[in-house]
Amino acid sequence: FLKNLLKRDGRVHVAAWLMSADPDFPQEGDSSLKKLPSERKELFAYDVVVLMDIDPQGLPEGFPELLEEFVGKHRGGLAYVAGETFAASFFDAAAAAPIRGMLPVVADAREVKDETGRGRFHEREWPLLPTLAAMDHAATRLASQIDRNRDRWAEVAGIYWAFPARKAKPGATVLFVHPDPALARDGEPRPIVAAQLYEGGRVMFCGLDSTWRWRATAEEVYDRFWIQSVRFLTEGRLLGDRRRLIQTDRESYDLGEAVRVSAYLTDEAFRPVDAEEQVLAVDGPGGSSAELRLGKDPAAPGWYRGIHMPRVLGQHRLRLAGASAGEKPVAKVISVDPPAIELETPRLDEESLRELAELTGGSYAPLAEIASVPARIPDRRQTVVTTDEPIPLWDNALSMGILAGLLALEWVLRKVSRLL
């Protein structure tokens, strides 16, 4: 289904490789592959590689390392879709380690073997649960309003099987999670779909091999998810120029969230720059400007990383400071929006409400008991008894005389001043 969808999109050139096919089988796509690309010239001609439940035993020697270079050094995109057939062997095979290292999730090979294909994953259908990050991610945003996004994703078919990922890696963006609380680890739900930046490229993990079922109830959602995912994975090659790149883990942030910033720089000979730090200029709304210092990543030559904490709502432009004259400017624009904390957990927190009522001397009543609220309000009326005789202040002759005298004086002054 995915291959046919991409073929119908005139902007995508598709080349497919069916690993289980006979040697003489004509591979489908806009161009027919004779073999899986195993040379730099062959592989680097593409922008995105999608691995659909691949058998690690069928990968050519050196292909995983070449794929890591394709993503990390040449800013390619990678999507891995886990399936019930080969996921266990993929996460156990030593040859596939370079590919696993790029994925945004962590999995235990023993747990994958124990859980993959178990009957309890097929006993009932669980709804797909999008995270708040999915509401504004380039791959999963279906509408401008958060509520409308949730409604659209509620239309898709549920989950019968999902890959048993242990957790997301630090810096990864989790887009969908499993709603079964029994699968949570350390209070965090099991990630199903996640994305992250890997050096210069972008990587997406999909722990579902049944997204094709979405077509039965929400075909448009299925189409948009995969087309937008391919675009997201391609964007690594569209940013910056051949020598310089600035990227962030997301396009938009809530005020108060940390922005993870990475920059890749090479010299005129395309050798990684070796300076200890790089300085970015951050142009904020209203003409404000600030500096952001990025430290050298010792594990990735040419890469510099840092954290930016926006303090103002609006568009922020990150650019290389001190660019030479004639150089093409390299910049990255992010959006900082008001936080939507109240939408992260829209469920009624009855326990906290009861605790708050108890601490403040009040009373909590659920909506079904709203009629009992007036009777719960304490009677605060007080009776004040006075034994002294009241002293009149205004209803006496002296007060009346003073008031009449002041009015007469005003009239006389106006008459003398000819104000009447």
Helices and strands as residue ranges (DSSP letters): H 2-8, H 40-43, E 48-52, G 56-58, H 63-72, E 77-81, H 87-90, G 94-96, H 97-100, E 105-106, H 109-115, G 119-121, E 129-130, G 133-136, H 146-153, E 167-168, E 173-177, G 181-183, E 191-198, E 201-206, G 211-213, H 214-238, E 244-248, E 252-254, E 259-265, E 277-283, G 285-287, E 289-296, E 303-308, E 314-320, E 331-337, G 341-343, H 350-359, G 367-372, H 373-376, H 397-416
